Amino acid sequence: GVDFSFTPVLDLDYGNSSVIGDRAFHSLPEVVFALAKSLNEGLRLGDMANCGKHFPGHGWAKADSHIDIPIDDRSFKRIARDDMKPYEWLDISLASVMPAHVVYPKVDSMPAGFSKIWLQDILRKKLKFEGVIFSDDLSMEGASIAGDVVQGAHLALEAGCDAVLICNRPDLADQMLSKLKVSKSKLAESAKRLNRLFPKAAVQSWESLQTESEYIHAKALLKSLKLITN
C-alpha cells in the first residue's frame, strides 16, 4: 500500500509560476493552511505521512525549477509574512518538508535546499520544525547551481536535509550512491527522523477499510456531490 505522500503543496498562487499554478490551493495563506490541514488529517486517518512543499515558497518566482534556476528577490520579511505562514501554522502536523530549488538572494545566494540559513536557522530554529527534510529532485536544473548530483547531495545534506531525491534518472542515483560519503552521526540523526514516518498501525485489508465509518461517510458525501456513481 501507499503510506507516504509528497503533499501538500503549500505554495501560494500569485499567478506568476507556471510550474506551481493550479498545484497551489489558493493565493491566501489562511486558505492554504485550512485546506492543507484537512488534507493532512485525511492522510493521518489512513496512517500516511505528509510532506509540505516547497519551503519557504515557490509561488512568486516565475521560472520553472525543472528547467531553470528561479529567483525570488523579495525580502525575508515579505516571505515570512505570507509564504511561510502555512508552515508556521501547520506546525507539528507536518511530518516532513521539502525546500524549493529557488534562490532568495536577500537571504542567501544558494537555493533554499542547499542553504543552512533556510534549513537550520529558519526552518529548524525559528520555526522549530523537528520532522524530516527531503531535498527536491537533484536532477532538476534548479539544483545545478550546486554542481553535479554528488556535489548537490553533499551540499543538501550538509545544509540540513535528511534525505536527497533523484527522480527518473537511475543512472545518476547509482553514481551518487557509489561516491557519496556521509558521516555516521549524520546518518544516525536523520534515521531517527525518517523512522518516525513509518506507519504505526497494522495494515488493514481493503475489505476491512470499506466497513469503517469514515469510509462510508466519505463515499456517501461524494455520491451526494455527484462526484462518484457507485
C-alpha positions in Angstrom: 0.0 0.0 0.0 0.9 3.7 0.0 2.0 5.1 3.3 3.6 8.4 2.3 2.7 11.3 0.0 4.8 14.3 -1.1 1.9 16.6 -0.4 0.5 19.1 0.5 1.8 21.9 -1.8 1.9 24.9 0.4 3.0 27.4 -2.2 0.8 30.5 -2.7 -0.8 31.0 -6.1 0.4 34.5 -7.2 -0.4 33.8 -10.8 3.4 34.0 -11.6 4.6 30.4 -11.6 3.6 28.1 -14.4 5.1 25.1 -12.6 3.1 25.7 -9.5 -0.1 27.1 -11.0 -3.1 25.0 -10.1 -1.0 22.8 -7.9 -1.4 25.5 -5.3 -4.6 25.6 -3.1 -5.1 29.3 -3.1 -3.4 32.7 -3.1 -4.2 33.4 0.6 -2.1 31.7 3.3 -5.1 31.3 5.5 -6.9 29.3 2.9 -3.8 27.2 2.0 -3.5 26.4 5.7 -7.1 25.4 6.2 -7.1 23.1 3.1 -3.7 21.6 3.9 -4.8 20.9 7.5 -7.8 19.0 6.2 -5.7 17.1 3.7 -3.1 16.2 6.4 -5.9 15.0 8.7 -7.2 12.7 5.9 -3.8 11.3 5.3 -3.4 10.7 9.1 -6.6 8.7 9.2 -5.1 6.5 6.5 -1.9 6.3 8.6 0.0 8.2 5.9 2.8 10.7 6.4 2.9 14.0 4.6 5.4 16.5 3.2 4.8 20.2 2.9 6.5 21.9 -0.1 8.2 23.9 -1.4 9.7 25.7 1.6 9.7 28.7 2.0 7.6 29.2 -1.1 7.8 28.6 -4.9 4.7 30.6 -6.0 6.3 34.0 -6.5 9.2 33.1 -8.8 8.3 32.8 -12.5 10.9 30.4 -13.7 10.3 26.6 -13.6 12.9 24.9 -11.4 12.8 21.8 -13.5 14.4 23.7 -16.4 15.8 26.9 -14.9 17.1 28.4 -11.7 14.2 30.5 -10.2 15.0 33.7 -8.3 12.7 35.3 -5.7 14.0 38.8 -4.9 11.5 39.6 -2.1 12.6 40.5 1.4 12.6 37.9 4.1 10.0 39.9 5.9 7.6 39.6 3.0 8.2 35.9 2.5 7.8 35.2 6.2 4.6 37.3 6.4 2.9 35.4 3.6 4.5 32.3 2.1 5.9 30.8 5.3 2.7 31.2 7.3 1.2 27.8 6.3 4.4 26.1 7.6 4.2 28.1 10.9 0.5 27.4 11.4 0.6 23.7 10.4 3.5 23.1 12.9 3.6 19.5 14.2 1.0 18.3 11.7 3.8 18.4 9.1 5.7 15.1 9.1 8.3 16.4 6.6 9.2 19.4 4.5 10.7 19.8 1.0 12.7 23.0 0.3 12.5 24.8 -3.0 15.2 24.9 -5.7 14.7 28.7 -5.6 17.3 31.4 -4.8 16.2 34.1 -2.4 19.1 36.5 -2.8 18.1 38.8 0.1 18.5 35.8 2.4 21.2 33.6 0.8 22.9 33.1 -2.5 22.1 29.4 -2.6 18.7 27.8 -3.3 16.8 27.0 -0.1 17.5 23.3 -0.4 21.3 24.0 -0.1 21.1 26.8 2.4 22.0 26.4 6.1 20.3 29.7 6.7 17.0 28.5 5.4 17.1 24.9 6.7 18.9 25.3 10.0 18.5 28.9 11.2 15.0 29.4 9.9 13.2 26.1 9.5 14.8 24.2 12.4 15.5 27.1 14.9 13.0 29.8 14.1 10.0 27.6 13.2 11.2 24.8 15.5 10.5 22.1 12.8 11.6 18.6 14.0 10.4 16.5 11.1 12.2 15.1 8.1 13.7 17.5 5.4 13.7 16.0 1.9 15.6 17.6 -0.9 13.8 18.3 -4.1 14.9 16.3 -7.2 18.7 16.8 -7.6 18.5 16.1 -11.3 16.4 19.3 -11.8 18.0 22.4 -13.4 17.3 24.4 -10.2 19.8 22.2 -8.4 22.6 22.6 -11.0 23.9 25.6 -9.1 25.3 23.1 -6.5 27.2 21.1 -9.2 26.7 17.5 -10.2 24.4 15.2 -8.2 27.1 14.0 -5.9 28.1 17.6 -5.0 24.4 18.5 -4.8 23.7 15.7 -2.4 26.6 16.6 -0.2 25.6 20.2 0.0 22.0 19.4 0.6 22.8 17.0 3.5 25.3 19.5 4.9 22.7 22.2 4.8 20.3 20.1 6.8 18.4 17.7 4.5 17.9 14.2 6.0 17.3 12.5 2.6 18.0 13.5 -1.0 15.9 12.7 -4.1 16.9 11.8 -7.6 13.9 11.2 -9.8 13.7 9.5 -13.2 17.5 9.2 -13.5 18.6 5.8 -12.0 22.0 6.3 -13.6 22.6 9.4 -11.6 21.2 7.7 -8.5 23.8 4.9 -8.9 26.5 7.5 -9.4 25.5 9.3 -6.2 25.3 6.1 -4.1 28.8 5.0 -5.3 30.5 8.3 -4.5 28.6 10.0 -1.7 30.2 9.9 1.8 28.1 10.6 4.8 29.2 10.6 8.5 27.8 8.0 10.9 26.5 10.8 13.2 24.6 12.4 10.3 23.1 9.0 9.3 22.0 8.2 12.8 20.4 11.6 13.3 18.5 11.5 10.1 17.5 7.9 10.5 15.7 8.7 13.8 13.6 11.3 11.9 12.9 9.0 8.9 11.8 6.2 11.2 9.0 8.4 12.5 7.5 8.4 9.1 6.7 4.7 9.1 3.0 3.7 9.8 2.2 2.9 13.4 -0.9 0.7 12.9 -1.1 -2.7 11.4 -2.0 -3.0 7.7 -5.7 -3.5 7.1 -7.3 -5.2 4.2 -9.3 -3.3 1.6 -12.5 -5.1 2.7 -11.9 -4.1 6.3 -11.3 -0.5 5.4 -14.6 -0.3 3.5 -16.5 -1.1 6.6 -15.1 1.8 8.6 -17.4 4.7 9.4 -15.1 7.3 7.9 -15.0 5.5 4.5 -18.8 5.0 4.5 -19.4 8.7 5.3 -16.9 9.9 2.7 -18.4 7.7 0.0 -21.9 9.0 0.8 -20.7 12.6 0.7 -19.0 12.1 -2.7 -22.2 10.5 -4.1 -24.3 13.4 -2.8 -22.0 15.8 -4.7 -22.3 13.5 -7.8 -18.5 13.0 -7.9 -19.0 9.2 -7.9 -21.8 7.0 -9.1 -21.0 3.6 -7.5 
